[in-house]
């Protein structure tokens, strides 16, 4: 690996607020990053990062961190000493667990953990009450923690391609939710309370063994797109273009 700068050079860059090092075959995020004490935006995506050393926790002003498309097996606890973080993308890795320490990032607004190997979320995941966008698609999740009901700032929730058997009835507490995608899971039912989500614009449920979808969800006032398997809608799909097993109904 060819180094563009060495650790001595980084100390001379202490005023740096943005660092973009994507597509560089980097194997790790090393301790010498600690010299960049004013860093706010760090993009290390599309590398070969498998380790994040302790030095990053001294970059306490980072607000945007991109780690997508690397070789991470986990996210270290010290990463979440960065309490100011608002945007984290760690998609397309091999991460199996989310550390409890993430739950202390009270300012986190956008989290993308899609295309990993997650089986569980921390029980205190609901402490992330500032979350507005959450993408957990393409993992191995079988359930959401009970505390999830406290994520009341959520506007977009993407749960596609997991192993979820139920959506918890507490989802009714997510009153700001506009997009709910739970395609290709093991859902056998949808809680009737989904019909109370008055801001919902997109509801995607195809690829599940559902018998029906609650009729009230079809009548939500802001709903623009509803997708489900053939035979699961209480109301007949009026879209003439829908001729296959999956029905996607655009609503006015």
C-alpha positions as CSV (number, residue, x, y, z in Angstrom):
1,X,0.0,0.0,0.0
2,X,1.3,3.4,-0.9
3,X,0.9,6.1,1.7
4,X,-0.2,9.5,0.6
5,X,0.7,11.1,3.9
6,X,2.5,9.8,7.0
7,X,1.5,10.4,10.6
8,X,3.8,13.4,10.9
9,X,2.0,15.0,8.0
10,X,-1.4,14.5,9.6
11,X,-0.5,16.7,12.6
12,X,0.0,19.5,10.1
13,X,-3.5,19.0,8.8
14,X,-5.2,19.5,12.2
15,X,-7.5,22.1,10.7
16,X,-9.0,19.6,8.2
17,X,-12.7,19.2,8.4
18,X,-13.3,16.8,5.5
19,X,-11.4,13.7,4.5
20,X,-12.4,11.6,1.5
21,X,-10.3,8.4,1.1
22,X,-12.7,6.0,-0.6
23,X,-11.4,3.5,-3.2
24,X,-7.8,3.3,-1.8
25,X,-7.5,-0.3,-0.7
26,X,-7.0,0.9,2.9
27,X,-6.8,-2.1,5.3
28,X,-7.5,-0.1,8.5
29,X,-8.3,3.3,10.0
30,X,-5.2,3.8,12.0
31,X,-4.4,5.7,15.2
32,X,-2.7,8.6,13.5
33,X,-6.1,9.9,12.5
34,X,-6.4,11.2,16.0
35,X,-4.4,14.3,14.9
36,X,-7.4,15.5,12.8
37,X,-9.2,16.9,15.8
38,X,-11.5,19.2,13.7
39,X,-12.7,16.5,11.3
40,X,-16.4,16.6,10.7
41,X,-16.8,14.4,7.5
42,X,-14.9,11.2,7.0
43,X,-15.5,8.9,4.0
44,X,-13.6,5.6,4.1
45,X,-16.0,3.7,1.9
46,X,-15.1,1.2,-0.7
47,X,-11.8,0.1,0.9
48,X,-10.7,-3.1,2.6
49,X,-11.0,-1.8,6.1
50,X,-11.2,-4.6,8.7
51,X,-10.1,-2.7,11.7
52,X,-10.8,0.7,13.2
53,X,-8.1,1.6,15.8
54,X,-8.6,3.7,18.9
55,X,-7.4,7.0,17.5
56,X,-10.7,7.8,15.8
57,X,-12.3,8.4,19.2
58,X,-10.3,11.6,19.5
59,X,-12.0,13.0,16.3
60,X,-14.9,14.0,18.5
61,X,-16.5,16.4,16.0
62,X,-17.2,13.9,13.3
63,X,-20.8,14.2,12.1
64,X,-20.7,12.1,9.0
65,X,-18.9,8.8,8.8
66,X,-19.0,6.5,5.8
67,X,-17.7,3.0,6.1
68,X,-19.7,1.2,3.4
69,X,-18.3,-1.5,1.3
70,X,-15.4,-2.6,3.5
71,X,-14.5,-5.8,5.4
72,X,-15.6,-5.0,8.9
73,X,-16.9,-7.8,11.1
74,X,-17.9,-5.5,13.9
75,X,-18.1,-1.8,14.9
76,X,-15.7,-1.2,17.9
77,X,-17.1,0.4,21.0
78,X,-14.7,3.3,20.9
79,X,-16.2,4.4,17.6
80,X,-19.2,5.6,19.6
81,X,-17.2,7.9,21.8
82,X,-17.9,10.3,18.9
83,X,-21.1,11.5,20.5
84,X,-21.7,14.2,17.8
85,X,-22.2,11.7,15.0
86,X,-25.3,12.3,13.0
87,X,-24.9,10.1,9.9
88,X,-23.4,6.6,9.8
89,X,-23.3,4.4,6.8
90,X,-21.7,0.9,7.5
91,X,-23.6,-1.0,4.8
92,X,-22.1,-3.8,2.7
93,X,-19.8,-5.2,5.4
94,X,-20.0,-8.5,7.4
95,X,-21.1,-6.9,10.7
96,X,-22.9,-9.4,13.0
97,X,-23.6,-7.2,16.1
98,X,-24.3,-3.6,16.9
99,X,-22.5,-2.6,20.1
100,X,-24.5,-1.3,23.0
101,X,-22.4,1.9,23.0
102,X,-24.1,3.0,19.8
103,X,-27.2,3.6,21.8
104,X,-25.6,6.6,23.5
105,X,-25.3,8.5,20.2
106,X,-28.3,10.7,20.9
107,X,-27.7,12.9,17.8
108,X,-27.7,10.1,15.3
109,X,-30.2,10.9,12.6
110,X,-29.4,8.6,9.7
111,X,-28.1,5.0,10.1
112,X,-27.5,2.5,7.3
113,X,-26.6,-1.0,8.4
114,X,-28.0,-2.8,5.3
115,X,-26.3,-5.8,3.7
116,X,-24.6,-7.1,6.8
117,X,-25.1,-10.2,9.0
118,X,-27.0,-8.6,11.9
119,X,-29.2,-11.1,13.9
120,X,-30.0,-8.9,16.9
121,X,-30.2,-5.2,17.8
122,X,-29.3,-3.9,21.3
123,X,-32.2,-3.9,23.7
124,X,-31.7,-0.2,24.3
125,X,-31.7,0.6,20.6
126,X,-34.7,2.8,21.2
127,X,-32.4,5.3,22.9
128,X,-31.7,6.6,19.4
129,X,-34.7,8.9,19.6
130,X,-33.3,11.4,17.0
131,X,-33.2,8.7,14.2
132,X,-35.0,9.8,11.1
133,X,-33.8,7.3,8.6
134,X,-33.0,3.7,9.4
135,X,-32.0,1.0,6.8
136,X,-31.6,-2.5,8.2
137,X,-32.4,-4.3,4.9
138,X,-30.6,-7.5,3.9
139,X,-29.6,-8.8,7.4
140,X,-30.7,-11.8,9.5
141,X,-33.0,-10.0,11.9
142,X,-35.9,-12.0,13.4
143,X,-37.3,-9.4,15.7
144,X,-37.1,-5.7,16.7
145,X,-36.4,-4.8,20.3
146,X,-39.3,-3.6,22.4
147,X,-37.5,-0.3,22.9
148,X,-37.9,0.4,19.2
149,X,-41.1,2.2,20.0
150,X,-39.1,5.1,21.4
151,X,-37.6,5.9,17.9
152,X,-40.4,8.4,17.4
153,X,-38.5,10.6,15.0
154,X,-38.3,7.9,12.4
155,X,-39.5,9.0,8.9
156,X,-38.1,6.1,6.9
157,X,-37.8,2.5,8.1
158,X,-36.3,-0.1,5.7
159,X,-36.5,-3.7,6.9
160,X,-36.4,-5.6,3.6
161,X,-34.9,-9.1,3.2
162,X,-34.7,-10.2,6.8
163,X,-36.3,-13.0,8.8
164,X,-38.9,-10.9,10.6
165,X,-42.1,-12.9,11.5
166,X,-44.0,-10.0,13.0
167,X,-44.0,-6.2,13.0
168,X,-44.5,-5.1,16.7
169,X,-47.8,-3.4,17.5
170,X,-45.7,-0.6,19.0
171,X,-45.0,0.6,15.5
172,X,-48.1,2.8,16.0
173,X,-46.0,5.1,18.1
174,X,-43.9,6.1,15.1
175,X,-46.3,8.8,14.1
176,X,-43.9,10.6,11.8
177,X,-43.2,7.5,9.7
178,X,-43.6,8.1,5.9
179,X,-41.8,5.1,4.4
180,X,-42.2,1.6,5.7
181,X,-40.6,-1.2,3.7
182,X,-40.6,-4.8,5.0
183,X,-40.4,-6.8,1.7
184,X,-39.1,-10.4,1.6
185,X,-39.5,-11.3,5.2
186,X,-41.4,-14.1,7.0
187,X,-44.3,-11.8,8.1
188,X,-47.5,-13.7,8.7
189,X,-49.5,-10.7,9.9
190,X,-49.4,-7.0,10.1
191,X,-50.7,-5.2,13.2
192,X,-54.0,-3.3,12.6
193,X,-52.4,-0.3,14.3
194,X,-50.4,0.3,11.1
195,X,-53.6,2.1,9.9
196,X,-52.9,4.8,12.5
197,X,-49.8,6.0,10.7
198,X,-51.4,9.0,9.1
199,X,-48.2,10.3,7.4
200,X,-47.4,7.0,5.7
201,X,-46.7,7.5,2.0
202,X,-45.0,4.2,1.1
203,X,-45.9,0.7,2.4
204,X,-44.1,-2.2,0.8
205,X,-44.9,-5.7,2.0
206,X,-44.6,-8.1,-1.0
207,X,-42.6,-11.3,-0.6
208,X,-44.2,-12.2,2.8
209,X,-46.6,-15.1,3.6
210,X,-49.3,-12.7,4.7
211,X,-52.9,-13.7,4.4
212,X,-54.3,-10.2,4.3
213,X,-53.3,-6.6,4.9
214,X,-55.4,-4.5,7.3
215,X,-58.0,-2.7,5.2
216,X,-57.4,0.5,7.1
217,X,-53.9,0.7,5.8
218,X,-55.3,1.0,2.2
219,X,-57.2,4.1,3.2
220,X,-54.4,6.1,4.8
221,X,-54.8,9.7,3.6
222,X,-51.2,10.2,2.4
223,X,-50.5,6.7,1.0
224,X,-49.0,6.9,-2.5
225,X,-47.6,3.5,-3.0
226,X,-48.8,0.1,-1.6
227,X,-47.2,-3.2,-2.6
228,X,-48.2,-6.7,-1.6
229,X,-48.5,-10.2,-3.0
230,X,-51.5,-11.1,-5.1
231,X,-54.5,-11.8,-2.9
232,X,-53.3,-10.0,0.2
233,X,-55.2,-6.8,-0.4
234,X,-58.7,-6.4,1.0
235,X,-59.5,-4.0,-1.9
236,X,-59.0,-5.0,-5.5
237,X,-55.8,-3.6,-7.0
238,X,-56.9,-1.0,-9.6
239,X,-53.6,-0.7,-11.4
240,X,-54.1,-2.1,-14.9
241,X,-50.3,-2.6,-15.2
242,X,-50.3,-5.0,-12.4
243,X,-50.4,-8.5,-14.0
244,X,-48.0,-10.5,-11.8
245,X,-47.9,-12.1,-8.4
246,X,-46.8,-8.9,-6.8
247,X,-49.2,-6.0,-6.8
248,X,-48.0,-2.4,-6.5
249,X,-50.8,0.0,-6.3
250,X,-50.1,3.8,-6.8
251,X,-52.6,5.8,-4.9
252,X,-53.6,9.4,-5.6
